[in-house]
């Protein structure tokens, strides 16, 4: 690559990073607005989402996924258990291990919130052609895969 194209690519990468940062902030903000109509907090939403996607897990596993201290995650789970969103269950293979299990109400709330977030995105993408949406999906999917394996 020539110096000129390197500078252009550097600027493109800087622009992409900035766009992704701004998009992430806007999605987070919209997600928080949606959550105001529900009885859960943003961290509880994240915890419930992990449980829906990954299945039952220990406090330690959930703490690692959320980058939180175990004590913080324990408090979070206590509040969710009190609101009947999750329950603690003994691992059938090792009764010393306690797993957090997503209950029906927790799953219902997550599905409702995710649907509202998808509706929001659908509205934003109204002025995009089908082909543009397909390309966006493929490029973002590829970027996500490469970042996961980094």
N, C-alpha and C positions, 0 to 999 in steps of 0.2 A: 504494500500500500504506500502511496505517496504521502508526504507530510500533510498535504491539503486534505486528502480523503481521511487521514487519521484524525485531523482536527474536526472534520465534519462528523465522523463517527463518534468522537468524544462528545461533541455537542449533542448529537442524537441520543446517546446514552444518558447524558445529563438531563435532557428533556424528558426521556422515558421515565427515568427515576423520579423526576419531579411530578409528572402526571400520575404515576402509580401512587406516590405519597398522597397527593391531593385526592385521588379517587378513593383510596383507603380511608382517609379522614371523612369524606362525604358519606361513604357507605356506613362507617361506624356511627356517624351523627344520625343518619336516617334510621339505622337499627335501634339506636337509643330512643328516638322519637316513637318508634313502633312499640318498644317495650314499655313506654309509659302507660299503655292501655292494659298491661298485664301485671301480675303480682310478683314478677321476678326481676332481679337486678341484672345488669350486663354480665357480671362474672357468673351468675347462676345460669344465664343463657349459654355462655361458653361451656360451662360444666355439663349442662344437659345435652348440648350438641355433641360433645365428645362421647357421652354415654350412649346417645342414639347411634352415632356412627361406628363406635368401637365396641359397644357392648359393655357388660359389667366389668368394673375395674376396682382395684384397691385405692385407698386414699393416696398412697404413695404414687401409684401410676397416674392418677388424675392430677396430682400436684405437679408431676413432671410435665404432663401435657400442657398444663396451664401456666407453668413457670411460677408457681406459688409455693410458699412454705407449707409443709404438712399441717401445721397448726391452723393456718389460714383456710386451707381446704377443708379441714375438719369442721371449722365454724360454718363454712359455706354449706357443707353437707348437712350439718345439724339443722340449719334453717330450712333447707329444701326438704328434709325428712319431716320436719314439723308441719310443713305445708303439703305433705303427702305427694311430693313430686318424685321422690326417690325413697328407697329403703335399703337398709344394711342387711345383707344376707351372708350366712356362713358358707364358705366354699365347701362343696360336697366332698372334694378330694383332700382338703386339709382344714379341719374345723377351727384351727388357729387363725386362718385367713378370713377377713371380712371383706366382702365386695359390695360396691355401691350398685344398686339395680334401679334402672329407670322405670317409674310407674306410668300407668296409662295417662294420668293428668299431665305429667311432665312431658310425655311424648306428644300429647295433644297441643300443649302450649308451643313446643318447638315447631311442630308442623304448621301451626297457625302463623307464627312469627316469620318462619322461612317463606311461607306462601305470600305474606304481605311484602317481604323484601323482594321476592321475585316479581310481584306485581309492580312494585316501584321501578325495578330495572326494566321491565317490559315497557312501561310508560316512557322511560328515558330512551329506549331503543326504537320507539315508534317511527322515527324519521330515518332509520337505517334500512337498507335493502336486506333481503334475506341473505344474499351472498356476502354482504359486509358482516352480518352477524355470524355467519358460518366461519369466515376468516378470523374474526375476533375470537371466537370460541377456540378454534384450532391453535392460534398463536398464544393465547393466554394459557391454554392447556399444556402446550409444550413448555412454555416458560415455567409454569408451576412444576411440571415433572422434573425439569433440569435443576430447579432450585431445591426440590426435595432431595435430590441425590447429590447435592453439593457437599 
